[in-house]
Amino acid sequence: MTSEITSPATNTELLRAAFATFNTGDVDKCMAFTAHDLIMNLAELPEPRHGQQVWREGYEMMRNAFPDLRAHIEDIVAAGDRVALRLRFRGTHRGEFLGIPPTGHAIEYVSYEFYRVADGLIAEEWICSDMATLFRQLG
Protein backbone atom coordinates (compact mmCIF):
# COMPACT_ATOMS: atom_id res chain seq x y z
CA MET A 1 0.00 0.00 0.00
CA THR A 2 1.45 3.35 -1.00
CA SER A 3 0.66 6.71 0.48
CA GLU A 4 -0.85 9.47 -1.59
CA ILE A 5 1.75 12.23 -1.96
CA THR A 6 0.50 15.79 -1.57
CA SER A 7 2.33 19.03 -2.23
CA PRO A 8 3.90 21.16 0.50
CA ALA A 9 1.31 23.86 -0.26
CA THR A 10 -1.54 21.36 0.20
CA ASN A 11 0.03 20.12 3.44
CA THR A 12 0.37 23.70 4.70
CA GLU A 13 -3.31 24.34 4.04
CA LEU A 14 -4.21 21.09 5.85
CA LEU A 15 -2.37 22.28 8.96
CA ARG A 16 -3.89 25.77 8.74
CA ALA A 17 -7.36 24.21 8.52
CA ALA A 18 -6.61 21.80 11.37
CA PHE A 19 -5.55 24.63 13.71
CA ALA A 20 -8.53 26.78 12.69
CA THR A 21 -10.70 23.84 13.71
CA PHE A 22 -8.67 23.33 16.91
CA ASN A 23 -9.55 26.91 17.84
CA THR A 24 -13.29 26.21 17.55
CA GLY A 25 -13.13 23.57 20.28
CA ASP A 26 -14.83 20.90 18.12
CA VAL A 27 -12.83 17.77 18.92
CA ASP A 28 -14.75 15.58 16.46
CA LYS A 29 -13.93 17.90 13.56
CA CYS A 30 -10.30 17.98 14.74
CA MET A 31 -10.17 14.19 14.59
CA ALA A 32 -11.10 14.32 10.89
CA PHE A 33 -7.64 15.80 10.17
CA THR A 34 -5.74 12.93 11.80
CA ALA A 35 -4.88 9.41 10.70
CA HIS A 36 -6.42 6.61 12.76
CA ASP A 37 -2.93 5.39 13.72
CA LEU A 38 -1.55 8.87 14.49
CA ILE A 39 1.88 8.87 16.16
CA MET A 40 2.52 11.60 18.76
CA ASN A 41 6.07 12.42 19.84
CA LEU A 42 6.01 14.77 22.83
CA ALA A 43 9.29 16.28 24.02
CA GLU A 44 8.51 15.58 27.68
CA LEU A 45 7.71 11.88 27.16
CA PRO A 46 10.31 9.14 26.60
CA GLU A 47 8.19 7.12 24.14
CA PRO A 48 5.74 8.07 21.38
CA ARG A 49 2.01 7.80 22.00
CA HIS A 50 -0.28 6.24 19.43
CA GLY A 51 -3.82 6.60 18.13
CA GLN A 52 -6.64 9.06 17.76
CA GLN A 53 -8.14 8.23 21.16
CA VAL A 54 -4.92 9.20 22.95
CA TRP A 55 -4.83 12.46 20.95
CA ARG A 56 -8.49 13.12 21.87
CA GLU A 57 -7.75 12.60 25.58
CA GLY A 58 -4.87 15.09 25.46
CA TYR A 59 -6.98 17.62 23.56
CA GLU A 60 -9.86 17.29 26.03
CA MET A 61 -7.49 17.64 29.01
CA MET A 62 -6.14 20.91 27.57
CA ARG A 63 -9.60 22.18 26.59
CA ASN A 64 -10.99 21.40 30.08
CA ALA A 65 -8.11 23.24 31.75
CA PHE A 66 -8.06 26.13 29.26
CA PRO A 67 -11.54 26.30 27.68
CA ASP A 68 -10.67 29.37 25.60
CA LEU A 69 -7.30 28.00 24.41
CA ARG A 70 -6.33 29.26 20.95
CA ALA A 71 -3.36 28.45 18.75
CA HIS A 72 -1.95 31.29 16.66
CA ILE A 73 0.32 30.27 13.79
CA GLU A 74 3.34 32.58 13.80
CA ASP A 75 5.47 30.67 11.28
CA ILE A 76 4.74 27.78 8.95
CA VAL A 77 7.17 26.08 6.56
CA ALA A 78 6.66 22.94 4.49
CA ALA A 79 8.88 20.63 2.47
CA GLY A 80 7.93 17.25 1.09
CA ASP A 81 5.52 15.54 3.49
CA ARG A 82 6.60 17.66 6.50
CA VAL A 83 5.20 20.88 7.92
CA ALA A 84 6.92 22.90 10.68
CA LEU A 85 5.09 25.45 12.79
CA ARG A 86 5.87 27.98 15.47
CA LEU A 87 2.66 28.48 17.42
CA ARG A 88 1.66 30.78 20.23
CA PHE A 89 -1.02 29.37 22.53
CA ARG A 90 -3.16 31.69 24.64
CA GLY A 91 -5.96 30.91 27.06
CA THR A 92 -7.26 31.16 30.61
CA HIS A 93 -6.67 28.54 33.33
CA ARG A 94 -10.26 27.69 34.31
CA GLY A 95 -9.98 23.96 35.08
CA GLU A 96 -7.55 21.55 36.72
CA PHE A 97 -4.33 21.03 34.75
CA LEU A 98 -2.03 18.17 35.75
CA GLY A 99 -3.13 18.46 39.38
CA ILE A 100 -3.01 22.28 39.47
CA PRO A 101 -6.39 23.72 40.45
CA PRO A 102 -7.78 26.55 38.30
CA THR A 103 -6.10 29.90 38.92
CA GLY A 104 -8.01 32.13 36.51
CA HIS A 105 -4.62 33.27 35.15
CA ALA A 106 -4.17 34.11 31.49
CA ILE A 107 -1.52 31.88 29.93
CA GLU A 108 0.63 32.25 26.85
CA TYR A 109 3.39 29.97 25.62
CA VAL A 110 5.17 29.00 22.42
CA SER A 111 5.23 25.56 20.84
CA TYR A 112 7.44 24.27 18.04
CA GLU A 113 5.62 21.54 16.17
CA PHE A 114 6.47 19.34 13.22
CA TYR A 115 4.01 17.21 11.29
CA ARG A 116 4.17 14.44 8.71
CA VAL A 117 1.25 14.25 6.31
CA ALA A 118 0.24 10.99 4.61
CA ASP A 119 -2.83 10.37 2.46
CA GLY A 120 -4.08 13.89 3.17
CA LEU A 121 -4.11 13.39 6.97
CA ILE A 122 -1.81 14.22 9.86
CA ALA A 123 0.06 10.94 10.37
CA GLU A 124 2.73 11.96 12.88
CA GLU A 125 3.55 14.92 15.09
CA TRP A 126 6.56 16.06 17.08
CA ILE A 127 5.66 18.61 19.77
CA CYS A 128 8.13 20.72 21.75
CA SER A 129 6.14 23.19 23.86
CA ASP A 130 7.61 25.68 26.32
CA MET A 131 6.04 23.98 29.33
CA ALA A 132 8.34 25.82 31.77
CA THR A 133 6.75 29.13 30.75
CA LEU A 134 3.27 27.63 31.01
CA PHE A 135 3.88 26.27 34.52
CA ARG A 136 5.37 29.59 35.71
CA GLN A 137 2.12 31.29 34.75
CA LEU A 138 0.09 28.84 36.83
CA GLY A 139 2.05 29.44 40.03
Secondary structure as UniProt FT lines:
FT   HELIX           8..22
FT   TURN            23..25
FT   HELIX           27..31
FT   TURN            32..33
FT   STRAND          34..42
FT   TURN            43..44
FT   STRAND          49..50
FT   HELIX           52..65
FT   TURN            67..68
FT   STRAND          70..79
FT   TURN            80..81
FT   STRAND          82..92
FT   TURN            98..99
FT   STRAND          106..118
FT   TURN            119..120
FT   STRAND          121..129
FT   HELIX           131..137
//
